[in-house]
Amino acid sequence: MRRKYAMCSVKGTLSFNADWIGMGRELGDYVIVHELLRCAVSDRGKHGKRLMRAHLGDYKGTRRSSALKSY
């Protein structure tokens, strides 16, 4: 995985790129929660955003301050 920090397969297997590990706990929490929610809810719309906020608070600030662009 050169372009992604993590992914959830159709079978529900989570895979993580080791590159993000040294980027700090806040980013790690974001990546893990995002992928767990993607396995449970394939919706990136309002419902998915509500779930992200419920678990992480201001997750958009984390995304903006990091190298995450595709999430």
PDB file of N, CA, C and O in Angstrom:
ATOM      1  N   MET A   1       0.850  -1.186   0.000  1.00  0.00           N
ATOM      2  CA  MET A   1       0.000   0.000   0.000  1.00  0.00           C
ATOM      3  C   MET A   1       0.884   1.233   0.000  1.00  0.00           C
ATOM      4  O   MET A   1       1.368   1.656   1.050  1.00  0.00           O
ATOM      5  N   ARG A   2       1.085   1.784  -1.122  1.00  0.00           N
ATOM      6  CA  ARG A   2       1.927   2.978  -1.209  1.00  0.00           C
ATOM      7  C   ARG A   2       1.128   4.261  -1.091  1.00  0.00           C
ATOM      8  O   ARG A   2       1.668   5.286  -0.674  1.00  0.00           O
ATOM      9  N   ARG A   3      -0.151   4.226  -1.450  1.00  0.00           N
ATOM     10  CA  ARG A   3      -0.937   5.453  -1.496  1.00  0.00           C
ATOM     11  C   ARG A   3      -1.958   5.547  -0.378  1.00  0.00           C
ATOM     12  O   ARG A   3      -2.621   6.575  -0.246  1.00  0.00           O
ATOM     13  N   LYS A   4      -2.106   4.501   0.437  1.00  0.00           N
ATOM     14  CA  LYS A   4      -3.111   4.478   1.485  1.00  0.00           C
ATOM     15  C   LYS A   4      -2.462   4.215   2.834  1.00  0.00           C
ATOM     16  O   LYS A   4      -1.411   3.580   2.916  1.00  0.00           O
ATOM     17  N   TYR A   5      -3.098   4.708   3.890  1.00  0.00           N
ATOM     18  CA  TYR A   5      -2.646   4.416   5.241  1.00  0.00           C
ATOM     19  C   TYR A   5      -3.248   3.109   5.732  1.00  0.00           C
ATOM     20  O   TYR A   5      -2.635   2.399   6.530  1.00  0.00           O
ATOM     21  N   ALA A   6      -4.448   2.791   5.256  1.00  0.00           N
ATOM     22  CA  ALA A   6      -5.113   1.569   5.683  1.00  0.00           C
ATOM     23  C   ALA A   6      -6.230   1.229   4.710  1.00  0.00           C
ATOM     24  O   ALA A   6      -6.635   2.046   3.883  1.00  0.00           O
ATOM     25  N   MET A   7      -6.721  -0.012   4.835  1.00  0.00           N
ATOM     26  CA  MET A   7      -7.871  -0.398   4.030  1.00  0.00           C
ATOM     27  C   MET A   7      -8.598  -1.554   4.700  1.00  0.00           C
ATOM     28  O   MET A   7      -8.023  -2.311   5.482  1.00  0.00           O
ATOM     29  N   CYS A   8      -9.874  -1.664   4.370  1.00  0.00           N
ATOM     30  CA  CYS A   8     -10.706  -2.745   4.856  1.00  0.00           C
ATOM     31  C   CYS A   8     -11.172  -3.527   3.637  1.00  0.00           C
ATOM     32  O   CYS A   8     -11.811  -2.970   2.744  1.00  0.00           O
ATOM     33  N   SER A   9     -10.855  -4.810   3.598  1.00  0.00           N
ATOM     34  CA  SER A   9     -11.219  -5.620   2.441  1.00  0.00           C
ATOM     35  C   SER A   9     -12.708  -5.967   2.471  1.00  0.00           C
ATOM     36  O   SER A   9     -13.388  -5.734   3.470  1.00  0.00           O
ATOM     37  N   VAL A  10     -13.194  -6.512   1.390  1.00  0.00           N
ATOM     38  CA  VAL A  10     -14.584  -6.945   1.293  1.00  0.00           C
ATOM     39  C   VAL A  10     -14.885  -8.008   2.361  1.00  0.00           C
ATOM     40  O   VAL A  10     -16.004  -8.087   2.867  1.00  0.00           O
ATOM     41  N   LYS A  11     -13.891  -8.808   2.689  1.00  0.00           N
ATOM     42  CA  LYS A  11     -14.054  -9.851   3.706  1.00  0.00           C
ATOM     43  C   LYS A  11     -13.940  -9.313   5.131  1.00  0.00           C
ATOM     44  O   LYS A  11     -14.140 -10.060   6.089  1.00  0.00           O
ATOM     45  N   GLY A  12     -13.622  -8.023   5.283  1.00  0.00           N
ATOM     46  CA  GLY A  12     -13.514  -7.415   6.605  1.00  0.00           C
ATOM     47  C   GLY A  12     -12.125  -7.453   7.207  1.00  0.00           C
ATOM     48  O   GLY A  12     -11.959  -7.204   8.401  1.00  0.00           O
ATOM     49  N   THR A  13     -11.125  -7.761   6.395  1.00  0.00           N
ATOM     50  CA  THR A  13      -9.747  -7.786   6.870  1.00  0.00           C
ATOM     51  C   THR A  13      -9.166  -6.376   6.834  1.00  0.00           C
ATOM     52  O   THR A  13      -9.223  -5.698   5.808  1.00  0.00           O
ATOM     53  N   LEU A  14      -8.613  -5.944   7.952  1.00  0.00           N
ATOM     54  CA  LEU A  14      -7.981  -4.631   8.018  1.00  0.00           C
ATOM     55  C   LEU A  14      -6.500  -4.771   7.700  1.00  0.00           C
ATOM     56  O   LEU A  14      -5.832  -5.675   8.201  1.00  0.00           O
ATOM     57  N   SER A  15      -5.994  -3.871   6.866  1.00  0.00           N
ATOM     58  CA  SER A  15      -4.571  -3.809   6.530  1.00  0.00           C
ATOM     59  C   SER A  15      -4.093  -2.393   6.765  1.00  0.00           C
ATOM     60  O   SER A  15      -4.772  -1.436   6.394  1.00  0.00           O
ATOM     61  N   PHE A  16      -2.923  -2.250   7.383  1.00  0.00           N
ATOM     62  CA  PHE A  16      -2.390  -0.935   7.699  1.00  0.00           C
ATOM     63  C   PHE A  16      -1.002  -0.772   7.104  1.00  0.00           C
ATOM     64  O   PHE A  16      -0.196  -1.703   7.104  1.00  0.00           O
ATOM     65  N   ASN A  17      -0.738   0.418   6.602  1.00  0.00           N
ATOM     66  CA  ASN A  17       0.570   0.786   6.095  1.00  0.00           C
ATOM     67  C   ASN A  17       1.388   1.272   7.293  1.00  0.00           C
ATOM     68  O   ASN A  17       0.932   2.147   8.029  1.00  0.00           O
ATOM     69  N   ALA A  18       2.553   0.737   7.495  1.00  0.00           N
ATOM     70  CA  ALA A  18       3.368   1.078   8.654  1.00  0.00           C
ATOM     71  C   ALA A  18       3.901   2.513   8.613  1.00  0.00           C
ATOM     72  O   ALA A  18       4.399   2.994   9.631  1.00  0.00           O
ATOM     73  N   ASP A  19       3.818   3.205   7.495  1.00  0.00           N
ATOM     74  CA  ASP A  19       4.350   4.570   7.376  1.00  0.00           C
ATOM     75  C   ASP A  19       3.691   5.554   8.328  1.00  0.00           C
ATOM     76  O   ASP A  19       4.347   6.505   8.753  1.00  0.00           O
ATOM     77  N   TRP A  20       2.430   5.372   8.679  1.00  0.00           N
ATOM     78  CA  TRP A  20       1.736   6.347   9.518  1.00  0.00           C
ATOM     79  C   TRP A  20       2.023   6.164  10.997  1.00  0.00           C
ATOM     80  O   TRP A  20       1.660   7.029  11.795  1.00  0.00           O
ATOM     81  N   ILE A  21       2.660   5.073  11.392  1.00  0.00           N
ATOM     82  CA  ILE A  21       2.874   4.788  12.812  1.00  0.00           C
ATOM     83  C   ILE A  21       3.661   5.901  13.502  1.00  0.00           C
ATOM     84  O   ILE A  21       3.328   6.266  14.630  1.00  0.00           O
ATOM     85  N   GLY A  22       4.666   6.435  12.877  1.00  0.00           N
ATOM     86  CA  GLY A  22       5.463   7.489  13.491  1.00  0.00           C
ATOM     87  C   GLY A  22       4.870   8.880  13.391  1.00  0.00           C
ATOM     88  O   GLY A  22       5.516   9.847  13.796  1.00  0.00           O
ATOM     89  N   MET A  23       3.660   9.014  12.867  1.00  0.00           N
ATOM     90  CA  MET A  23       3.059  10.334  12.674  1.00  0.00           C
ATOM     91  C   MET A  23       2.249  10.832  13.867  1.00  0.00           C
ATOM     92  O   MET A  23       1.644  11.901  13.787  1.00  0.00           O
ATOM     93  N   GLY A  24       2.222  10.096  14.954  1.00  0.00           N
ATOM     94  CA  GLY A  24       1.540  10.569  16.149  1.00  0.00           C
ATOM     95  C   GLY A  24       0.254   9.814  16.446  1.00  0.00           C
ATOM     96  O   GLY A  24      -0.369   9.219  15.566  1.00  0.00           O
ATOM     97  N   ARG A  25      -0.116   9.859  17.711  1.00  0.00           N
ATOM     98  CA  ARG A  25      -1.286   9.115  18.178  1.00  0.00           C
ATOM     99  C   ARG A  25      -2.590   9.629  17.574  1.00  0.00           C
ATOM    100  O   ARG A  25      -3.458   8.831  17.221  1.00  0.00           O
ATOM    101  N   GLU A  26      -2.737  10.921  17.451  1.00  0.00           N
ATOM    102  CA  GLU A  26      -3.986  11.484  16.923  1.00  0.00           C
ATOM    103  C   GLU A  26      -4.262  10.970  15.512  1.00  0.00           C
ATOM    104  O   GLU A  26      -5.388  10.589  15.194  1.00  0.00           O
ATOM    105  N   LEU A  27      -3.247  10.961  14.680  1.00  0.00           N
ATOM    106  CA  LEU A  27      -3.409  10.450  13.322  1.00  0.00           C
ATOM    107  C   LEU A  27      -3.677   8.949  13.344  1.00  0.00           C
ATOM    108  O   LEU A  27      -4.510   8.457  12.583  1.00  0.00           O
ATOM    109  N   GLY A  28      -2.979   8.221  14.207  1.00  0.00           N
ATOM    110  CA  GLY A  28      -3.197   6.784  14.332  1.00  0.00           C
ATOM    111  C   GLY A  28      -4.617   6.464  14.757  1.00  0.00           C
ATOM    112  O   GLY A  28      -5.247   5.558  14.211  1.00  0.00           O
ATOM    113  N   ASP A  29      -5.124   7.215  15.739  1.00  0.00           N
ATOM    114  CA  ASP A  29      -6.514   7.027  16.180  1.00  0.00           C
ATOM    115  C   ASP A  29      -7.476   7.269  15.029  1.00  0.00           C
ATOM    116  O   ASP A  29      -8.432   6.517  14.837  1.00  0.00           O
ATOM    117  N   TYR A  30      -7.218   8.318  14.268  1.00  0.00           N
ATOM    118  CA  TYR A  30      -8.076   8.643  13.131  1.00  0.00           C
ATOM    119  C   TYR A  30      -8.097   7.503  12.118  1.00  0.00           C
ATOM    120  O   TYR A  30      -9.166   7.079  11.677  1.00  0.00           O
ATOM    121  N   VAL A  31      -6.935   7.015  11.756  1.00  0.00           N
ATOM    122  CA  VAL A  31      -6.841   5.954  10.739  1.00  0.00           C
ATOM    123  C   VAL A  31      -7.544   4.692  11.219  1.00  0.00           C
ATOM    124  O   VAL A  31      -8.300   4.080  10.464  1.00  0.00           O
ATOM    125  N   ILE A  32      -7.307   4.297  12.461  1.00  0.00           N
ATOM    126  CA  ILE A  32      -7.915   3.080  12.994  1.00  0.00           C
ATOM    127  C   ILE A  32      -9.430   3.201  13.080  1.00  0.00           C
ATOM    128  O   ILE A  32     -10.146   2.310  12.623  1.00  0.00           O
ATOM    129  N   VAL A  33      -9.926   4.285  13.657  1.00  0.00           N
ATOM    130  CA  VAL A  33     -11.377   4.472  13.770  1.00  0.00           C
ATOM    131  C   VAL A  33     -12.018   4.546  12.393  1.00  0.00           C
ATOM    132  O   VAL A  33     -13.071   3.951  12.164  1.00  0.00           O
ATOM    133  N   HIS A  34     -11.395   5.266  11.486  1.00  0.00           N
ATOM    134  CA  HIS A  34     -11.939   5.394  10.132  1.00  0.00           C
ATOM    135  C   HIS A  34     -12.099   4.015   9.489  1.00  0.00           C
ATOM    136  O   HIS A  34     -13.154   3.717   8.928  1.00  0.00           O
ATOM    137  N   GLU A  35     -11.083   3.187   9.561  1.00  0.00           N
ATOM    138  CA  GLU A  35     -11.152   1.872   8.926  1.00  0.00           C
ATOM    139  C   GLU A  35     -12.137   0.945   9.628  1.00  0.00           C
ATOM    140  O   GLU A  35     -12.840   0.185   8.961  1.00  0.00           O
ATOM    141  N   LEU A  36     -12.204   0.987  10.940  1.00  0.00           N
ATOM    142  CA  LEU A  36     -13.182   0.161  11.649  1.00  0.00           C
ATOM    143  C   LEU A  36     -14.607   0.559  11.266  1.00  0.00           C
ATOM    144  O   LEU A  36     -15.469  -0.300  11.081  1.00  0.00           O
ATOM    145  N   LEU A  37     -14.847   1.852  11.151  1.00  0.00           N
ATOM    146  CA  LEU A  37     -16.174   2.310  10.740  1.00  0.00           C
ATOM    147  C   LEU A  37     -16.463   1.943   9.299  1.00  0.00           C
ATOM    148  O   LEU A  37     -17.601   1.617   8.962  1.00  0.00           O
ATOM    149  N   ARG A  38     -15.456   1.988   8.443  1.00  0.00           N
ATOM    150  CA  ARG A  38     -15.659   1.609   7.037  1.00  0.00           C
ATOM    151  C   ARG A  38     -16.042   0.140   6.910  1.00  0.00           C
ATOM    152  O   ARG A  38     -16.810  -0.231   6.022  1.00  0.00           O
ATOM    153  N   CYS A  39     -15.506  -0.697   7.799  1.00  0.00           N
ATOM    154  CA  CYS A  39     -15.892  -2.117   7.782  1.00  0.00           C
ATOM    155  C   CYS A  39     -17.346  -2.286   8.215  1.00  0.00           C
ATOM    156  O   CYS A  39     -18.066  -3.135   7.689  1.00  0.00           O
ATOM    157  N   ALA A  40     -17.766  -1.476   9.169  1.00  0.00           N
ATOM    158  CA  ALA A  40     -19.128  -1.592   9.693  1.00  0.00           C
ATOM    159  C   ALA A  40     -20.147  -0.830   8.845  1.00  0.00           C
ATOM    160  O   ALA A  40     -21.265  -1.301   8.641  1.00  0.00           O
ATOM    161  N   VAL A  41     -19.756   0.348   8.354  1.00  0.00           N
ATOM    162  CA  VAL A  41     -20.650   1.216   7.604  1.00  0.00           C
ATOM    163  C   VAL A  41     -19.912   1.703   6.367  1.00  0.00           C
ATOM    164  O   VAL A  41     -18.928   2.432   6.490  1.00  0.00           O
ATOM    165  N   SER A  42     -20.355   1.324   5.198  1.00  0.00           N
ATOM    166  CA  SER A  42     -19.635   1.717   3.978  1.00  0.00           C
ATOM    167  C   SER A  42     -20.024   3.113   3.494  1.00  0.00           C
ATOM    168  O   SER A  42     -19.742   3.480   2.353  1.00  0.00           O
ATOM    169  N   ASP A  43     -20.656   3.871   4.342  1.00  0.00           N
ATOM    170  CA  ASP A  43     -21.182   5.189   4.006  1.00  0.00           C
ATOM    171  C   ASP A  43     -20.170   6.277   4.374  1.00  0.00           C
ATOM    172  O   ASP A  43     -19.776   6.389   5.535  1.00  0.00           O
ATOM    173  N   ARG A  44     -19.756   7.062   3.413  1.00  0.00           N
ATOM    174  CA  ARG A  44     -18.889   8.213   3.709  1.00  0.00           C
ATOM    175  C   ARG A  44     -19.702   9.493   3.795  1.00  0.00           C
ATOM    176  O   ARG A  44     -19.139  10.584   3.882  1.00  0.00           O
ATOM    177  N   GLY A  45     -21.003   9.369   3.772  1.00  0.00           N
ATOM    178  CA  GLY A  45     -21.892  10.523   3.824  1.00  0.00           C
ATOM    179  C   GLY A  45     -22.134  10.994   5.246  1.00  0.00           C
ATOM    180  O   GLY A  45     -21.267  10.859   6.109  1.00  0.00           O
ATOM    181  N   LYS A  46     -23.315  11.546   5.485  1.00  0.00           N
ATOM    182  CA  LYS A  46     -23.649  12.137   6.774  1.00  0.00           C
ATOM    183  C   LYS A  46     -23.550  11.141   7.924  1.00  0.00           C
ATOM    184  O   LYS A  46     -23.036  11.468   8.993  1.00  0.00           O
ATOM    185  N   HIS A  47     -24.040   9.934   7.704  1.00  0.00           N
ATOM    186  CA  HIS A  47     -24.010   8.926   8.772  1.00  0.00           C
ATOM    187  C   HIS A  47     -22.570   8.589   9.154  1.00  0.00           C
ATOM    188  O   HIS A  47     -22.241   8.535  10.339  1.00  0.00           O
ATOM    189  N   GLY A  48     -21.725   8.366   8.177  1.00  0.00           N
ATOM    190  CA  GLY A  48     -20.322   8.074   8.445  1.00  0.00           C
ATOM    191  C   GLY A  48     -19.625   9.222   9.148  1.00  0.00           C
ATOM    192  O   GLY A  48     -18.826   8.998  10.057  1.00  0.00           O
ATOM    193  N   LYS A  49     -19.915  10.442   8.742  1.00  0.00           N
ATOM    194  CA  LYS A  49     -19.309  11.619   9.374  1.00  0.00           C
ATOM    195  C   LYS A  49     -19.777  11.770  10.814  1.00  0.00           C
ATOM    196  O   LYS A  49     -18.986  12.135  11.684  1.00  0.00           O
ATOM    197  N   ARG A  50     -21.066  11.492  11.080  1.00  0.00           N
ATOM    198  CA  ARG A  50     -21.577  11.548  12.450  1.00  0.00           C
ATOM    199  C   ARG A  50     -20.861  10.528  13.339  1.00  0.00           C
ATOM    200  O   ARG A  50     -20.502  10.829  14.478  1.00  0.00           O
ATOM    201  N   LEU A  51     -20.661   9.334  12.814  1.00  0.00           N
ATOM    202  CA  LEU A  51     -19.963   8.313  13.589  1.00  0.00           C
ATOM    203  C   LEU A  51     -18.516   8.707  13.862  1.00  0.00           C
ATOM    204  O   LEU A  51     -18.016   8.481  14.964  1.00  0.00           O
ATOM    205  N   MET A  52     -17.845   9.282  12.893  1.00  0.00           N
ATOM    206  CA  MET A  52     -16.469   9.757  13.094  1.00  0.00           C
ATOM    207  C   MET A  52     -16.433  10.819  14.183  1.00  0.00           C
ATOM    208  O   MET A  52     -15.576  10.775  15.066  1.00  0.00           O
ATOM    209  N   ARG A  53     -17.359  11.777  14.125  1.00  0.00           N
ATOM    210  CA  ARG A  53     -17.417  12.830  15.145  1.00  0.00           C
ATOM    211  C   ARG A  53     -17.701  12.249  16.523  1.00  0.00           C
ATOM    212  O   ARG A  53     -17.120  12.699  17.510  1.00  0.00           O
ATOM    213  N   ALA A  54     -18.583  11.256  16.608  1.00  0.00           N
ATOM    214  CA  ALA A  54     -18.931  10.641  17.890  1.00  0.00           C
ATOM    215  C   ALA A  54     -17.715   9.978  18.526  1.00  0.00           C
ATOM    216  O   ALA A  54     -17.579   9.981  19.750  1.00  0.00           O
ATOM    217  N   HIS A  55     -16.843   9.419  17.724  1.00  0.00           N
ATOM    218  CA  HIS A  55     -15.680   8.714  18.254  1.00  0.00           C
ATOM    219  C   HIS A  55     -14.446   9.588  18.392  1.00  0.00           C
ATOM    220  O   HIS A  55     -13.612   9.339  19.262  1.00  0.00           O
ATOM    221  N   LEU A  56     -14.311  10.609  17.552  1.00  0.00           N
ATOM    222  CA  LEU A  56     -13.065  11.387  17.527  1.00  0.00           C
ATOM    223  C   LEU A  56     -13.230  12.882  17.782  1.00  0.00           C
ATOM    224  O   LEU A  56     -12.230  13.593  17.884  1.00  0.00           O
ATOM    225  N   GLY A  57     -14.434  13.369  17.886  1.00  0.00           N
ATOM    226  CA  GLY A  57     -14.617  14.809  18.049  1.00  0.00           C
ATOM    227  C   GLY A  57     -14.306  15.531  16.755  1.00  0.00           C
ATOM    228  O   GLY A  57     -14.901  15.232  15.720  1.00  0.00           O
ATOM    229  N   ASP A  58     -13.367  16.494  16.799  1.00  0.00           N
ATOM    230  CA  ASP A  58     -13.017  17.282  15.608  1.00  0.00           C
ATOM    231  C   ASP A  58     -12.034  16.520  14.734  1.00  0.00           C
ATOM    232  O   ASP A  58     -10.859  16.880  14.651  1.00  0.00           O
ATOM    233  N   TYR A  59     -12.509  15.476  14.090  1.00  0.00           N
ATOM    234  CA  TYR A  59     -11.625  14.670  13.248  1.00  0.00           C
ATOM    235  C   TYR A  59     -11.184  15.418  11.999  1.00  0.00           C
ATOM    236  O   TYR A  59     -10.142  15.097  11.428  1.00  0.00           O
ATOM    237  N   LYS A  60     -11.954  16.403  11.566  1.00  0.00           N
ATOM    238  CA  LYS A  60     -11.559  17.149  10.368  1.00  0.00           C
ATOM    239  C   LYS A  60     -10.300  17.959  10.621  1.00  0.00           C
ATOM    240  O   LYS A  60      -9.497  18.141   9.706  1.00  0.00           O
ATOM    241  N   GLY A  61     -10.111  18.444  11.829  1.00  0.00           N
ATOM    242  CA  GLY A  61      -8.883  19.154  12.176  1.00  0.00           C
ATOM    243  C   GLY A  61      -7.680  18.237  12.092  1.00  0.00           C
ATOM    244  O   GLY A  61      -6.606  18.646  11.651  1.00  0.00           O
ATOM    245  N   THR A  62      -7.861  16.996  12.517  1.00  0.00           N
ATOM    246  CA  THR A  62      -6.789  15.996  12.423  1.00  0.00           C
ATOM    247  C   THR A  62      -6.453  15.727  10.969  1.00  0.00           C
ATOM    248  O   THR A  62      -5.284  15.652  10.591  1.00  0.00           O
ATOM    249  N   ARG A  63      -7.482  15.583  10.165  1.00  0.00           N
ATOM    250  CA  ARG A  63      -7.271  15.292   8.752  1.00  0.00           C
ATOM    251  C   ARG A  63      -6.558  16.444   8.056  1.00  0.00           C
ATOM    252  O   ARG A  63      -5.651  16.219   7.254  1.00  0.00           O
ATOM    253  N   ARG A  64      -6.960  17.671   8.356  1.00  0.00           N
ATOM    254  CA  ARG A  64      -6.329  18.842   7.726  1.00  0.00           C
ATOM    255  C   ARG A  64      -4.882  19.014   8.160  1.00  0.00           C
ATOM    256  O   ARG A  64      -4.037  19.405   7.355  1.00  0.00           O
ATOM    257  N   SER A  65      -4.588  18.724   9.429  1.00  0.00           N
ATOM    258  CA  SER A  65      -3.232  18.950   9.927  1.00  0.00           C
ATOM    259  C   SER A  65      -2.278  17.811   9.583  1.00  0.00           C
ATOM    260  O   SER A  65      -1.085  17.893   9.876  1.00  0.00           O
ATOM    261  N   SER A  66      -2.782  16.772   8.979  1.00  0.00           N
ATOM    262  CA  SER A  66      -1.924  15.641   8.623  1.00  0.00           C
ATOM    263  C   SER A  66      -1.784  15.539   7.107  1.00  0.00           C
ATOM    264  O   SER A  66      -2.212  16.417   6.358  1.00  0.00           O
ATOM    265  N   ALA A  67      -1.183  14.460   6.691  1.00  0.00           N
ATOM    266  CA  ALA A  67      -0.990  14.231   5.259  1.00  0.00           C
ATOM    267  C   ALA A  67      -2.194  13.516   4.638  1.00  0.00           C
ATOM    268  O   ALA A  67      -2.149  13.161   3.460  1.00  0.00           O
ATOM    269  N   LEU A  68      -3.261  13.299   5.400  1.00  0.00           N
ATOM    270  CA  LEU A  68      -4.426  12.591   4.867  1.00  0.00           C
ATOM    271  C   LEU A  68      -5.172  13.455   3.875  1.00  0.00           C
ATOM    272  O   LEU A  68      -5.579  14.573   4.193  1.00  0.00           O
ATOM    273  N   LYS A  69      -5.348  12.946   2.693  1.00  0.00           N
ATOM    274  CA  LYS A  69      -6.051  13.706   1.674  1.00  0.00           C
ATOM    275  C   LYS A  69      -7.264  12.955   1.144  1.00  0.00           C
ATOM    276  O   LYS A  69      -8.234  13.569   0.700  1.00  0.00           O
ATOM    277  N   SER A  70      -7.212  11.646   1.189  1.00  0.00           N
ATOM    278  CA  SER A  70      -8.278  10.869   0.566  1.00  0.00           C
ATOM    279  C   SER A  70      -9.367  10.454   1.542  1.00  0.00           C
ATOM    280  O   SER A  70     -10.312   9.774   1.142  1.00  0.00           O
ATOM    281  N   TYR A  71      -9.267  10.841   2.807  1.00  0.00           N
ATOM    282  CA  TYR A  71     -10.269  10.411   3.771  1.00  0.00           C
ATOM    283  C   TYR A  71     -11.263  11.497   4.048  1.00  0.00           C
ATOM    284  O   TYR A  71     -12.183  11.305   4.842  1.00  0.00           O
TER     285      TYR A  71
END
